[in-house]
Amino acid sequence: MVVQSKDNLDVRSKGLTKEGLIDSITNADVASHCAMMQTISHFYPTLTIISEEATTVCGNQSISYSAKVSIPRNIPDEFVPEEDLTVWIDPLDATFEYTEKLYEYVSTMVCVAVKGRPIIGIIHKPFDKTTSWAWVGKIRSIDLELAMNKNTFESDFKVIVSRSHKGDIEKVLKENIPEPIKIVTAAGAGFKSLEVATGKVDAYLHVTMIKKWDICAGNAIINSVGGKMTTKHNKDIDYSDKMHVENHDGLIATIRNHGKFLGKI
């Protein structure tokens, strides 16, 4: 609800991105961060949680939540040492688009990594009121199951890139890949990851630095449907270290033909 309000703005700047764009923060970012952090910390007080808005100071407001997601009860429990767990949260992905009222790109995300590997991913679209989630190797949300069952691929490749951080990727693709490729621009790493996971595009490519809270949940979800997310060097991304929150090695996320883009961006 804290994100779903379209008037929860009070836009402030955290500075500029490397591309010279304003890195915005709103009341919704702060309120969502506090709601997510305090809820998780209430139940797991010693868990390592890494948030985009980690510098935010939250008050002592009461915690309230509603668990409306139906999860089958036949999933076997899996016990792991708490020190092996890292939780990454992005309280409001696509903040700039939120301020522009481009609400279709906005999401909130939670990811659970075990020994650095993304195992559980949750991407919630507050304005669509939809939640996509997956536990790798165990279960996925219904929308992901349906997408897997009806996935059909067009002859032309469709690649999604960031509308605000696309760098020189369009030029690079045209120079290095001879086959026809349709390039789609969009915002929000969560939105773009779901476009891959649901088969609406073949690949999500990113060449500039990206924060790990932007991609961890999408990484888990894409892995759960048989896809792959790596650096441009085909290395898995490590989510275990809270001191290293940036990925500087590019991003390739695909549902098929991952090797097609290796060495090309």
C-alpha positions in Angstrom: 0.0 0.0 0.0 2.9 2.4 0.7 4.0 2.2 -3.0 0.5 1.8 -4.5 -0.4 5.4 -3.5 0.2 7.6 -6.6 0.7 10.7 -4.5 3.4 9.3 -2.2 6.1 11.5 -3.7 8.2 14.3 -2.1 10.9 13.6 -4.7 14.5 14.1 -3.5 17.8 13.4 -5.2 20.5 11.0 -4.0 22.8 12.4 -6.6 23.5 11.5 -10.2 24.0 8.2 -11.9 27.1 7.5 -14.0 24.9 8.4 -17.0 24.2 11.8 -15.5 20.6 11.1 -14.6 19.0 12.1 -11.3 19.0 9.2 -8.8 15.6 9.9 -7.2 14.2 8.9 -3.8 10.6 9.4 -2.7 8.4 9.0 0.4 7.3 5.7 -1.2 10.9 4.4 -1.3 11.4 5.2 2.4 8.0 3.9 3.6 8.4 0.7 1.6 11.9 0.1 2.9 10.8 0.5 6.5 7.7 -1.7 6.1 9.8 -4.5 4.5 12.9 -4.2 6.8 10.8 -4.1 10.0 8.6 -7.0 9.0 11.5 -9.3 8.1 13.6 -8.2 11.0 10.7 -8.7 13.4 10.6 -12.4 12.6 14.3 -12.9 11.8 16.2 -10.3 13.9 19.7 -11.5 13.2 19.3 -12.1 9.5 21.5 -10.3 7.0 19.3 -7.9 5.0 20.6 -5.6 2.3 18.4 -2.8 1.1 18.8 -0.1 -1.5 17.7 2.4 1.1 19.9 1.1 3.9 20.8 4.6 5.1 17.1 5.3 5.9 16.3 5.6 9.6 12.9 4.0 10.4 10.7 4.9 13.3 9.0 2.5 15.7 5.7 2.3 13.8 3.7 -0.8 14.4 4.0 -3.7 12.0 1.0 -4.9 10.0 0.9 -7.2 7.0 -1.5 -9.4 5.2 -0.5 -12.8 3.7 -2.9 -13.2 0.8 -0.6 -15.4 -1.3 -1.7 -19.0 -1.3 1.3 -21.4 -1.0 0.8 -25.2 -1.2 1.5 -26.9 2.1 3.2 -29.9 0.6 6.5 -28.1 0.0 9.2 -29.8 2.1 11.0 -27.6 4.6 14.7 -26.9 3.9 16.9 -25.9 6.8 20.1 -23.9 6.3 22.4 -22.1 8.7 21.4 -18.5 9.1 24.9 -17.3 8.3 24.5 -18.8 4.8 21.5 -16.6 4.1 21.5 -13.1 2.6 18.2 -11.2 1.9 18.3 -8.5 -0.8 15.4 -6.0 -1.0 14.6 -3.3 -3.4 11.7 -1.3 -1.8 10.8 0.5 -5.0 12.3 -0.5 -8.4 12.0 2.2 -11.1 11.7 5.2 -8.8 12.3 7.6 -11.7 9.4 6.1 -13.6 7.2 6.2 -10.5 7.7 10.0 -10.4 6.8 10.1 -14.1 3.6 8.1 -13.5 4.9 5.2 -15.6 3.5 2.8 -13.1 3.7 -0.3 -15.3 7.4 -0.5 -14.6 7.3 -0.1 -10.8 7.8 -3.1 -8.6 9.1 -4.1 -5.1 11.5 -7.0 -4.8 12.8 -9.5 -2.3 15.4 -12.1 -2.9 16.9 -14.8 -0.6 20.4 -16.0 -1.5 22.0 -19.1 0.0 25.8 -19.1 0.0 25.6 -16.4 -2.7 23.2 -18.2 -5.0 19.7 -16.7 -5.6 17.2 -19.3 -4.4 14.0 -17.4 -3.8 12.8 -14.4 -5.8 9.6 -12.3 -5.3 8.6 -9.4 -7.6 5.5 -7.5 -6.7 3.8 -5.0 -9.1 1.8 -2.8 -6.8 -0.2 -1.1 -9.5 -1.0 -4.3 -11.4 -1.6 -6.0 -8.0 0.3 -9.0 -9.3 3.1 -11.0 -7.5 5.5 -13.3 -9.3 7.6 -15.6 -7.1 9.7 -18.7 -7.3 11.7 -21.0 -5.1 14.3 -22.5 -7.4 13.9 -26.3 -7.9 10.7 -26.4 -5.8 7.8 -24.2 -6.9 6.7 -21.1 -8.9 3.8 -18.8 -9.0 0.9 -19.6 -11.3 1.7 -16.9 -13.8 5.2 -18.3 -14.3 3.9 -21.8 -14.7 1.4 -20.7 -17.3 4.1 -18.8 -19.2 6.3 -21.9 -19.2 3.5 -24.0 -20.6 2.7 -21.7 -23.5 6.1 -20.4 -24.4 6.5 -20.1 -28.1 9.4 -18.3 -29.7 9.3 -16.0 -32.8 12.0 -16.3 -35.4 13.4 -12.9 -34.6 15.1 -12.4 -31.3 13.6 -9.8 -29.0 16.0 -8.1 -26.6 15.0 -5.7 -23.8 17.3 -3.0 -22.6 17.0 -0.1 -20.1 15.3 3.1 -21.3 17.6 5.2 -19.0 20.8 3.1 -18.9 21.1 1.6 -22.4 24.6 3.0 -23.0 25.9 1.9 -26.4 24.2 -1.5 -26.4 22.0 -0.9 -29.4 25.0 0.0 -31.5 27.0 -2.9 -30.2 24.3 -5.4 -31.0 23.8 -4.2 -34.5 27.6 -4.5 -35.1 28.2 -7.9 -33.5 25.0 -10.0 -34.2 24.0 -10.3 -37.9 20.6 -11.9 -37.3 17.5 -9.7 -37.0 17.1 -8.5 -33.4 14.2 -6.4 -32.2 15.3 -4.0 -29.4 12.7 -3.1 -26.8 13.3 -0.4 -24.2 11.8 -0.5 -20.8 12.4 0.6 -17.2 12.9 -1.4 -14.0 15.2 -4.4 -13.7 12.3 -6.3 -12.1 10.0 -5.5 -15.0 12.7 -6.6 -17.6 13.5 -9.8 -15.7 9.9 -10.8 -15.7 9.6 -10.1 -19.4 12.4 -12.7 -19.9 10.9 -15.2 -17.4 7.5 -15.1 -19.0 8.9 -15.5 -22.6 7.8 -12.0 -23.8 11.4 -11.3 -24.8 14.4 -13.6 -25.4 17.1 -11.6 -23.5 17.7 -8.7 -21.1 21.0 -7.1 -21.6 22.7 -4.4 -19.5 26.2 -3.0 -20.0 26.7 -0.4 -17.2 27.0 -1.0 -13.5 23.9 -2.4 -11.8 23.1 -2.9 -8.1 22.5 -6.5 -6.9 19.2 -5.6 -5.2 18.0 -4.7 -8.7 18.7 -8.2 -10.1 18.7 -10.8 -7.4 15.0 -11.6 -7.3 14.9 -11.6 -11.1 17.9 -13.9 -11.2 16.1 -16.5 -9.0 12.9 -16.3 -11.0 14.7 -16.7 -14.3 16.7 -19.6 -13.0 13.5 -21.3 -11.8 12.0 -21.3 -15.3 15.1 -22.8 -16.9 16.7 -19.5 -18.0 20.0 -18.0 -17.1 21.4 -14.7 -15.7 25.2 -14.1 -15.7 27.7 -11.4 -16.2 28.8 -10.7 -19.8 31.7 -13.1 -19.1 29.3 -16.0 -18.3 30.0 -15.9 -14.6 27.3 -16.4 -12.0 26.6 -13.3 -9.9 27.5 -13.7 -6.2 25.0 -12.3 -3.7 26.8 -13.3 -0.5 28.8 -10.2 0.2 27.1 -7.2 1.7 30.2 -5.1 1.1 30.0 -5.6 -2.6 26.6 -4.5 -3.8 27.6 -3.5 -7.4 27.9 -5.7 -10.5 30.3 -4.0 -12.9 30.6 -6.9 -15.4 27.5 -6.4 -17.5 24.4 -8.6 -17.5 23.0 -11.2 -19.8 19.6 -12.8 -18.9 18.1 -15.2 -21.3 15.5 -17.9 -21.6 17.3 -19.6 -24.5 20.5 -19.3 -26.5 22.5 -17.7 -23.8 25.8 -18.1 -25.7 24.5 -16.0 -28.5 25.3 -12.8 -26.5 28.5 -13.9 -24.8 31.4 -11.8 -26.0 29.1 -9.5 -28.0 28.4 -6.8 -25.4 
